[in-house]
Amino acid sequence: MISSLDFDTRLFGYPVGAVDWEADCKETDFLRAVKDFKLVYVFSEVPLSFANPQFLPVDVKVLFEKELNFSQAVDGVQVFSQENPVSLSQQEKEALRFLALESGVYSRFKTDPRLVNEKFEKLYELWIDQALTKNELIIGTHLEGMITYRIQEKTGKIGLFAVQPNHRQKGWGKKLVSAAEHYLGEKGIKKLQIPTQESNQSAMGLYQKIGYQVVRKTYIYHYWKD
């Protein structure tokens, strides 16, 4: 019923699991199965209610998608890829790590008060370091913002996405997404997916404004065993 998550277990230092909650799942069966875990992520396509107070609603993940057509190149950005690998100073990399943390302010790893000891920071710093290593990153020329991407089976997937606080409301969000669309479209990618949190109303509004459609909502709960 519960799948063990080796990566999260190693990163957090205690047993972490996950379960996709189906219609026939029972809370009593889950509580019997959870004995070997400290933390379990519960994913559901519909809102859930639980009798046990150790279940905490932490996120409504919204997945946006758009079919990619021809788009113009975008000025003022730099695309890093296998063909154009990352070449940044240590100071620039530190600025990217700041942006990585900014990208997660609505994340369940940030908002769950039971995740302590800088678990959120460790996770997001690791994510941006992986994007740098894999050269899957687009930035403003002067680090006004950044967006990470990956390609999976002809679909582009956005990961981290943030704009520096002093450059917000200046069109940088749209510019970075447009740059990702252009680069991925040139690579033959047919569609682009962007996840966000329902509580992040500015991101929700941006994606809808530039032609993205909601294709999935996922209700996420964290169960913590005392």
N, C-alpha and C positions, 0 to 999 in steps of 0.2 A: 504493500500500500504506500509506504513512504520510501522514496529514493534517497540514498546517501549522496551528499554533495562534497566530493573530496576537496575541491578548490576552496570552498567556503570554510570547510572544516580546518584546513591547514591555515588559512588566513586568520580566522577568528580564534583558533586555539581550543575549540570545543566542537562536539558532534553537531553537524547541521544537515538537515534533510529538507525534502520538498515533496508536495503531493498535489496532483491535479484533482480537485474535489468534484466528483461526478454526482449525478442525481441520486445514485444508490448508496453513496457514502454515508456512514453513520458515525456520529460523534463518539459513541461508546467504543466502536471498533478502532477508531483513530487513537483514542486515549490508551487502549491496550497496546497498540503498535508503537507508541511514541517513547517507550521507556528508555531506549538507547540513544535518544537525542536530547540536546539542550535547547535547540532552536529548530523549528520547522516552518518553512514557507508554505502557505496554503493558497493555491491559485484556483479561481472559480470564474466561470462565465456569467454568473448571476450573483447578486448580493446574498450573503449568508448571515445567519444569526446562530449564536452558540450559547449553550447554558454555562459552559466553563469560562470564567473571567480571564483565563490565561491566554485566550485568543484576542489579539488586538488588530482591528482594521488599520492598515498602514498605507494603503495606496489603491487608487483606481488607475490602472495603466491604460492609456489610450494609444492605439496604433493607427497612425495616418499613412496613407499611401497615395501615390500619384503616378500615372503613366508618363514616361519621359518621351518628349518629342524634341525636335531640333530647338536648341537655345543658343543664344549669343554668349561668347566668352565674357567674363566679368573682370573689370579692371580693379586694381588695388588689393588683389589677393594672391597668395602663393599656394600652389597645390603640390604637396609632397606625395610621391608614389615610388614604386620600384624603379621607374625610369628617372625620377628626379628625387633622390633620397634626401632626407633631412640633414641640414647643415645649420645648426643654431648654436649660439653661445650658451654658456651655463646660465647667464642672467635671463636669456630668452626662454630657456627651458623652465626656469623657476616661474616666469610669468605664465607659462602654459599650465603649470601645476596649480597656480592660483585660479586660472580659468576652469580647470577640471573640477575644482571644489565648488566654484560658482555654478557649474552646470548641474550639480547635485543637490542644490538647496531644497528642492521639493522631493528629493528621493526618500524612499522608505528607510534607507540606511542612515539618513540624516534625521528624519523626523521621529523614528522609534526611540523613545527615551531609554529603552533597556539596552541599546547598543552603545556600550561605553568603551573607554580606553582607546579612543581615536580609531575605532574600527572603520567608520565612514571615510576618514582621511586616508587610511591605508589602502582601502579599496579603490578610491578614485585616483589616487596617485599611481597605483599599479596600472589602472586602465589607460591613463595618459602615457605612461612609460611604454606600455605595449603598443600603443598607436605610433609612438615615435620609433620604436624598434622596427615595426612593420611598414613604416612610411605610409600610413593611412591617415592623412591629416591635411586640412586646409586652414590657412590662417590669413588674417588681415596683414598687409605688408608691414604695418607697424604694430602688430599684435593687438589690433582693436577687438578681435574676437577669434574664435577657432571652432572648428567642427571636425569630428572624426568620422570615418566611414569604413565600411568593409563591403566586400562583394561576395554574395552567396547565391549560386545558381541563377545567374542573370538578374538578380535583384540587388540593388544597393541598399545598405542599411546604415542609417546614421546612429552613432553612439553618443559621444559627449558633444555638447553644443552650448557655447556661452559667449557673451559679449562683455567686454570690460564695462564696469558701471558708468564711467564717464563718457562712453560711446553709445549708450542705449538711446533708443528713440531717434536714431539717426539713419536708419535703414540698413544697419549692419547685419541684422538677423536675416533679412530677405537676401542681401548680397551673398552671404555665406552659403545659404541653401541653393541659390541660383548657381553659384560656382560649383557646388557638388553636383547639381543636375547636369551642368554643361560637361564637366569632366567625365561623369559616369555615362552620360549619353554618348559621348565620343568613344567610349570603350565598348559600346554596344549593349549597355545595360538598359533594360526595358521599363523598369519601374523602380521607384525609390520609396522606402519605408522610413518613417520617423516616429519613434515612441516618445511619449511625454506623460506627465501626470495630469489628471483631470483638474487638480488644484492649481496647476500652472496656467492660469487664464491667459496670460500674455502670449505664451507659446501656442496655446490652443487657437487663439484668435489669429496669430500669424499664419499658421499652417492652413487654416480654413480660407484666409484671405488670398493665399497664393495658389489655391487650387487643389489642396489635399483633402481627401475624404477619410472619414473614420471607417476602418475595416474591422476593428476588434476592440472590445473593452475587457479588461481582466481585473477582477476584484481580488486584492491580495491581503492576506492576514498573516501575522506572525504568531505562532504558538511558542511560548516559553515554558519550559519545565523548571519548577523550583529546585 
